Amino acid sequence: MKICNAVQLLSAPRYLQWIPFRLCLGLLLMMPTAHAQKISEFRGVWVASVDNIDWPAKGNYNADSQKISFIQLLDMHKANGMNALVVQIRPATDAFYPSPYEPWSEWLTGKQGRPPVPYYDPLAFMITETHKRGMEFHAWMNPYRAVFNTSRSSIAATHISRLHPDWFITYGDKLYFDPGNKEVQQYVTNVVKDVVSRYAVDAIHFDDYFYPYRIPGKEFPDNDKYLLYGKGMNKDDWRRSNVDSIILMLSKAIKKENKKCQFGISPFGVWRNIDKDPDGSNTKAGQTNYDDLYADILLWLKMGWIDYVAPQLYWEFGHKAAPYEVLIDWWNKHSYGKNCYIGLGIYRAGSNEAWKDKNQIPRQIQLLRQSANIQGMIFFSSKSFNKNPNGWNDSLRLNYFASPAQLPNPLKK
C-alpha cells in the first residue's frame, strides 16, 4: 500500500484531487503498517575482521587508511538506521588493540605481532567514533579458535600456542584451545577482563564457535582429557560442562569489572531438533548447539549468565530443514526474560530463488517485530550493505528504520 502525501495528491487523477489533504493524513495515521517501528529496538551489524571479511580490507595495512574506511563503514550504517556495531576484535587469539596477552592480528597489519603504522589503538578509535554517533559498540571475541589455518596463518613467536602448546588441539586445518583445560578457561577470562577494564565497550559478544562444528568422519581429539577429567560423566555432558564453566566464569568476571557491560552470545540458530528433545524446535538441522557444539544456550539464559542472545537465523521462510518462521516462534518462546536479537543473513542476497526475493528481509523484519519477546536484529555482515542488495539499504532507510530507536537495556531485566 502506498502512502498518500501532498506530492501524490498533486499528481493524482483530476477526479481525486479534491480529497482534502487533512482527510488523507487522518486516514494515513489510522492505517496499520506492516513495518510498524518499535520505540526501543536493537539494530546491529556484525563487522568481521577474520580473513579481512568486512574490515579492514585485505592489503589495507595503513593505519590512516583504515581509519577512513572504518568511518565510511560507520557512517553508512548510521545512515541506514543502525544503532549498534558488533566488531570482531579477537578473531583468532590475536588482538585489534594493544594487548598484554596476545599479539597484533595479521588481518590488521599483514603479519601477526606487527604493530600498526602509523601507530594507533584501533579498538579505542572504533569505540570513540561509534559512541560519537550515538551507537553501541559490542566487542566480538572468539573464545577457542587459536589458529585460523595451520598451513598458512601468520603465527607470532609470542602467540600463546607457541608458549603453551599443550593447551591446544588440532582439528581439521585449525588449532583450538582445549575447552576442558582449566588453565585455558582462566587465560581466556583474563583476556576478556583486560578489555572490559580498559575500554568502554558496551558488551562482550561471543558467536557460535565453542566446540568446533563437526568434520565428517573426524572426532574432536580430546579423549585423553576426557579420561583424565570426565569424572564419570558421559563425554557429551562433560564437554557441555566445560563450556558452561567458562561462560559462568566470564559472566562473573565481566560484571565484577563493569556492571554496565553486557555479555551476549550469538549461537547457531538451532538449539536442538524436536526429534532429540520435546523442547527442541520442529527442525531437521544437521548440527545443533546442544548436541554438536556443546553449548547449552538455554541453561545460560535460565541462569542469567548472559544478558542477551542473538541466534543466527540465516534461513528463508519455508526452508526444508530450518524454516525462519518456525525458529522465530521457537526463540520467542525460549528467551527466558532476556533480550533476544535475531541474526539476519543479508549476505545471502541472490544466493537462491528465495534470496532473490526483495521481500525476504522485509518479511523477516515484520515477523520478528510481531514477536513479543524479540527486541531487535543484527545483520551479517557489514560488506553485504556496500552494494545495496535487493534494495534493502533503501528499505531500511525509508521504511523499517526511518525513525530512530532507543537501544533496549538488557541489564534492567
Buried (B, 14 or more C-beta within 10 A) or exposed (E): EEEBEEEEBEEBEEEEEEEEEEEBBEEEEEEEEBBEBBEEBBBBBBBBBBBBBBBBEEEBBBBEEBBEBBBEBBEBBBEBBBBBBBBBBBBBBBBBBBBEBBBBBBBBBBBBBBEBEEEBBBBBBBBEBBEEBEBBBBBBBBBBBBBBEBEEBBBBEEBBBEEBEEBBBEBBEBBBBBBBBEEBBEBBBEBBBBBBEBBBBBBBBBBBBBBBBBEEEEEBEBEEBBEEBBEEEEBEBBBBBBBBBBBBBBBEBBBEBBEEBBBBBBBBBBBBBBEEBEEBBEBEBEEBBBBBBBBBBBBBBEBEBBBBBBBBBBBBBEBEEBBBBBBBBBBBEBBBEBBBBBBBBBBBBEEEEBBEBBEBBBBBBBBBBEBEBBBBBBBBBBBBBEEBBBEBBEBBBEBBBEEEBEBBEBEEE
